[in-house]
Structures are given as structure tokens and as C-alpha cells.
């Protein structure tokens, strides 16, 4: 099977050695995606951060030939239980009609500005 990948331009992709997303056959996996804008800034609002994360992750999915309707699993890592409602509402905006299997976990994230990081898996028919 052919392996293809997508890059989001994150400086960590080269130094850590990962791709934003990888497709093998009909399966696409999108790596943990943080709420960083191209200029390196991070909006402090949890909903804005969640939308930015999903924008990047879904963009990589689409680049590899998938769509939101192909998503079968999502994972959301939040820095505090205080942001669960805001982050969850954004997940509903993006995936409400798809309703993939989903997990949300409170975790320490790599950058203290981040309150959410996301990832997804999809199977393209």
C-alpha cells in the first residue's frame, strides 16, 4: 500500500520526526494538533483554540483525500476541566452530524498557552 503524508509546517515536524497526518490505504491518522496560528500566536479563548485545532486537523485530513464524514475517532486533550464545555461545544459544531467515537482527557499540554490539543482517525471509503 502507498503511504502519503501531510505537513502543517510545524517546526516540530522535522525536529521530532512526525507528520501532521499519514494515509495508508483507506486509513488516515492525524497527529496531535495544537491551536497555533501561522505567526506562532495562540488565542486564549478555549473555543477559539478548539476551532483552530480542528481547522488544522481537518485541513490535513482533506489534503489526504478525506472529509469530516470519514472520521471514526477523535481525541481531545484539555489542560483543565474548566474548558470542557467550550471545547466540547466546538467538537459538536464540527462532528455533530458524524458522531465519531470520541475521548476527552485532562492532561498537561506542551505549551502553557494551549488549553486543548486534538487528533483524529478516519477511514475513507
ChimeraX commands (.cxc) that place a marker at each C-alpha (Angstrom):
marker #1 position 0.00,0.00,0.00 radius 0.5
marker #1 position 1.05,3.54,-0.67 radius 0.5
marker #1 position 1.94,5.79,2.25 radius 0.5
marker #1 position 1.32,9.53,1.88 radius 0.5
marker #1 position 1.67,12.29,4.43 radius 0.5
marker #1 position 0.65,15.88,5.03 radius 0.5
marker #1 position 2.59,18.64,6.73 radius 0.5
marker #1 position 1.19,21.66,8.52 radius 0.5
marker #1 position 4.51,23.45,8.59 radius 0.5
marker #1 position 5.01,23.00,12.33 radius 0.5
marker #1 position 8.67,23.45,13.22 radius 0.5
marker #1 position 8.39,20.34,15.39 radius 0.5
marker #1 position 7.57,18.04,12.47 radius 0.5
marker #1 position 11.22,17.94,11.38 radius 0.5
marker #1 position 12.90,18.11,14.79 radius 0.5
marker #1 position 10.68,15.49,16.46 radius 0.5
marker #1 position 10.18,13.45,13.29 radius 0.5
marker #1 position 6.45,13.28,12.62 radius 0.5
marker #1 position 3.86,14.19,10.01 radius 0.5
marker #1 position 0.69,16.16,10.63 radius 0.5
marker #1 position -1.20,13.28,9.04 radius 0.5
marker #1 position -0.47,9.96,7.38 radius 0.5
marker #1 position -2.61,7.94,4.98 radius 0.5
marker #1 position -2.06,4.26,4.24 radius 0.5
marker #1 position -4.74,2.73,2.07 radius 0.5
marker #1 position -8.10,3.98,3.27 radius 0.5
marker #1 position -6.90,4.90,6.79 radius 0.5
marker #1 position -5.89,8.44,7.74 radius 0.5
marker #1 position -4.43,9.34,11.14 radius 0.5
marker #1 position -3.99,12.99,12.12 radius 0.5
marker #1 position -1.40,13.74,14.82 radius 0.5
marker #1 position -1.97,15.74,17.96 radius 0.5
marker #1 position -2.83,19.23,16.72 radius 0.5
marker #1 position -2.33,22.37,18.79 radius 0.5
marker #1 position -4.10,25.75,18.46 radius 0.5
marker #1 position -1.21,27.70,16.95 radius 0.5
marker #1 position -1.67,30.35,14.26 radius 0.5
marker #1 position 0.90,30.70,11.45 radius 0.5
marker #1 position 2.62,33.58,13.26 radius 0.5
marker #1 position 3.04,31.42,16.39 radius 0.5
marker #1 position 0.35,33.14,18.44 radius 0.5
marker #1 position -2.29,31.33,20.49 radius 0.5
marker #1 position -5.67,32.87,21.28 radius 0.5
marker #1 position -6.50,32.42,24.99 radius 0.5
marker #1 position -10.19,31.63,24.35 radius 0.5
marker #1 position -10.85,27.84,24.66 radius 0.5
marker #1 position -13.47,27.78,21.89 radius 0.5
marker #1 position -11.20,29.70,19.51 radius 0.5
marker #1 position -8.38,27.29,20.32 radius 0.5
marker #1 position -10.61,24.26,19.67 radius 0.5
marker #1 position -11.78,25.70,16.33 radius 0.5
marker #1 position -8.18,26.35,15.32 radius 0.5
marker #1 position -7.15,22.81,16.24 radius 0.5
marker #1 position -9.97,21.29,14.20 radius 0.5
marker #1 position -9.27,23.66,11.29 radius 0.5
marker #1 position -5.69,22.38,11.09 radius 0.5
marker #1 position -6.59,18.72,11.67 radius 0.5
marker #1 position -9.47,18.67,9.18 radius 0.5
marker #1 position -7.30,20.54,6.66 radius 0.5
marker #1 position -4.73,17.74,6.83 radius 0.5
marker #1 position -7.49,15.16,6.51 radius 0.5
marker #1 position -8.84,16.87,3.38 radius 0.5
marker #1 position -5.34,17.20,1.93 radius 0.5
marker #1 position -5.05,13.40,2.08 radius 0.5
marker #1 position -8.43,12.84,0.42 radius 0.5
marker #1 position -10.69,12.50,3.45 radius 0.5
marker #1 position -13.57,14.52,4.83 radius 0.5
marker #1 position -15.24,15.11,8.18 radius 0.5
marker #1 position -17.80,12.42,7.34 radius 0.5
marker #1 position -14.96,9.85,7.19 radius 0.5
marker #1 position -13.87,10.48,10.79 radius 0.5
marker #1 position -14.36,7.46,13.07 radius 0.5
marker #1 position -12.50,8.61,16.23 radius 0.5
marker #1 position -11.45,11.88,17.82 radius 0.5
marker #1 position -9.37,12.62,20.89 radius 0.5
marker #1 position -9.32,15.92,22.75 radius 0.5
marker #1 position -6.75,16.69,25.40 radius 0.5
marker #1 position -7.66,19.62,27.64 radius 0.5
marker #1 position -5.48,21.36,30.20 radius 0.5
marker #1 position -8.30,21.86,32.71 radius 0.5
marker #1 position -11.83,20.61,33.40 radius 0.5
marker #1 position -12.86,24.28,33.23 radius 0.5
marker #1 position -12.67,24.27,29.41 radius 0.5
marker #1 position -14.54,21.02,28.77 radius 0.5
marker #1 position -17.87,22.68,27.93 radius 0.5
marker #1 position -16.39,25.20,25.47 radius 0.5
marker #1 position -14.18,22.62,23.77 radius 0.5
marker #1 position -16.99,20.07,23.68 radius 0.5
marker #1 position -19.39,22.54,22.04 radius 0.5
marker #1 position -16.89,23.14,19.24 radius 0.5
marker #1 position -16.50,19.38,18.75 radius 0.5
marker #1 position -20.29,19.26,18.37 radius 0.5
marker #1 position -20.18,22.03,15.76 radius 0.5
marker #1 position -17.65,20.10,13.69 radius 0.5
marker #1 position -18.79,16.50,14.25 radius 0.5
marker #1 position -22.41,16.73,15.43 radius 0.5
marker #1 position -23.77,15.03,12.31 radius 0.5
marker #1 position -20.94,12.46,12.14 radius 0.5
marker #1 position -20.78,11.49,15.81 radius 0.5
marker #1 position -17.44,9.63,15.80 radius 0.5
marker #1 position -16.18,7.67,18.79 radius 0.5
marker #1 position -14.54,10.29,20.97 radius 0.5
marker #1 position -12.43,10.72,24.09 radius 0.5
marker #1 position -11.65,13.83,26.12 radius 0.5
marker #1 position -8.87,13.69,28.69 radius 0.5
marker #1 position -7.46,16.27,31.09 radius 0.5
marker #1 position -3.69,16.33,30.54 radius 0.5
marker #1 position -0.64,18.53,30.82 radius 0.5
marker #1 position -0.01,20.03,27.38 radius 0.5
marker #1 position 3.39,21.02,25.98 radius 0.5
marker #1 position 2.81,24.78,25.85 radius 0.5
marker #1 position 1.18,26.60,28.79 radius 0.5
marker #1 position -0.79,28.79,26.34 radius 0.5
marker #1 position -2.64,25.76,24.99 radius 0.5
marker #1 position -5.84,24.63,26.68 radius 0.5
marker #1 position -6.66,22.00,24.04 radius 0.5
marker #1 position -4.95,19.67,21.59 radius 0.5
marker #1 position -6.82,17.27,19.26 radius 0.5
marker #1 position -6.28,14.29,16.98 radius 0.5
marker #1 position -8.44,12.16,14.74 radius 0.5
marker #1 position -8.61,8.92,12.77 radius 0.5
marker #1 position -10.62,8.41,9.58 radius 0.5
marker #1 position -11.40,5.67,7.12 radius 0.5
marker #1 position -12.02,6.88,3.58 radius 0.5
marker #1 position -14.42,4.66,1.61 radius 0.5
marker link #1:1,2 radius 0.2
marker link #1:2,3 radius 0.2
marker link #1:3,4 radius 0.2
marker link #1:4,5 radius 0.2
marker link #1:5,6 radius 0.2
marker link #1:6,7 radius 0.2
marker link #1:7,8 radius 0.2
marker link #1:8,9 radius 0.2
marker link #1:9,10 radius 0.2
marker link #1:10,11 radius 0.2
marker link #1:11,12 radius 0.2
marker link #1:12,13 radius 0.2
marker link #1:13,14 radius 0.2
marker link #1:14,15 radius 0.2
marker link #1:15,16 radius 0.2
marker link #1:16,17 radius 0.2
marker link #1:17,18 radius 0.2
marker link #1:18,19 radius 0.2
marker link #1:19,20 radius 0.2
marker link #1:20,21 radius 0.2
marker link #1:21,22 radius 0.2
marker link #1:22,23 radius 0.2
marker link #1:23,24 radius 0.2
marker link #1:24,25 radius 0.2
marker link #1:25,26 radius 0.2
marker link #1:26,27 radius 0.2
marker link #1:27,28 radius 0.2
marker link #1:28,29 radius 0.2
marker link #1:29,30 radius 0.2
marker link #1:30,31 radius 0.2
marker link #1:31,32 radius 0.2
marker link #1:32,33 radius 0.2
marker link #1:33,34 radius 0.2
marker link #1:34,35 radius 0.2
marker link #1:35,36 radius 0.2
marker link #1:36,37 radius 0.2
marker link #1:37,38 radius 0.2
marker link #1:38,39 radius 0.2
marker link #1:39,40 radius 0.2
marker link #1:40,41 radius 0.2
marker link #1:41,42 radius 0.2
marker link #1:42,43 radius 0.2
marker link #1:43,44 radius 0.2
marker link #1:44,45 radius 0.2
marker link #1:45,46 radius 0.2
marker link #1:46,47 radius 0.2
marker link #1:47,48 radius 0.2
marker link #1:48,49 radius 0.2
marker link #1:49,50 radius 0.2
marker link #1:50,51 radius 0.2
marker link #1:51,52 radius 0.2
marker link #1:52,53 radius 0.2
marker link #1:53,54 radius 0.2
marker link #1:54,55 radius 0.2
marker link #1:55,56 radius 0.2
marker link #1:56,57 radius 0.2
marker link #1:57,58 radius 0.2
marker link #1:58,59 radius 0.2
marker link #1:59,60 radius 0.2
marker link #1:60,61 radius 0.2
marker link #1:61,62 radius 0.2
marker link #1:62,63 radius 0.2
marker link #1:63,64 radius 0.2
marker link #1:64,65 radius 0.2
marker link #1:65,66 radius 0.2
marker link #1:66,67 radius 0.2
marker link #1:67,68 radius 0.2
marker link #1:68,69 radius 0.2
marker link #1:69,70 radius 0.2
marker link #1:70,71 radius 0.2
marker link #1:71,72 radius 0.2
marker link #1:72,73 radius 0.2
marker link #1:73,74 radius 0.2
marker link #1:74,75 radius 0.2
marker link #1:75,76 radius 0.2
marker link #1:76,77 radius 0.2
marker link #1:77,78 radius 0.2
marker link #1:78,79 radius 0.2
marker link #1:79,80 radius 0.2
marker link #1:80,81 radius 0.2
marker link #1:81,82 radius 0.2
marker link #1:82,83 radius 0.2
marker link #1:83,84 radius 0.2
marker link #1:84,85 radius 0.2
marker link #1:85,86 radius 0.2
marker link #1:86,87 radius 0.2
marker link #1:87,88 radius 0.2
marker link #1:88,89 radius 0.2
marker link #1:89,90 radius 0.2
marker link #1:90,91 radius 0.2
marker link #1:91,92 radius 0.2
marker link #1:92,93 radius 0.2
marker link #1:93,94 radius 0.2
marker link #1:94,95 radius 0.2
marker link #1:95,96 radius 0.2
marker link #1:96,97 radius 0.2
marker link #1:97,98 radius 0.2
marker link #1:98,99 radius 0.2
marker link #1:99,100 radius 0.2
marker link #1:100,101 radius 0.2
marker link #1:101,102 radius 0.2
marker link #1:102,103 radius 0.2
marker link #1:103,104 radius 0.2
marker link #1:104,105 radius 0.2
marker link #1:105,106 radius 0.2
marker link #1:106,107 radius 0.2
marker link #1:107,108 radius 0.2
marker link #1:108,109 radius 0.2
marker link #1:109,110 radius 0.2
marker link #1:110,111 radius 0.2
marker link #1:111,112 radius 0.2
marker link #1:112,113 radius 0.2
marker link #1:113,114 radius 0.2
marker link #1:114,115 radius 0.2
marker link #1:115,116 radius 0.2
marker link #1:116,117 radius 0.2
marker link #1:117,118 radius 0.2
marker link #1:118,119 radius 0.2
marker link #1:119,120 radius 0.2
marker link #1:120,121 radius 0.2
marker link #1:121,122 radius 0.2
marker link #1:122,123 radius 0.2
marker link #1:123,124 radius 0.2
marker link #1:124,125 radius 0.2
view
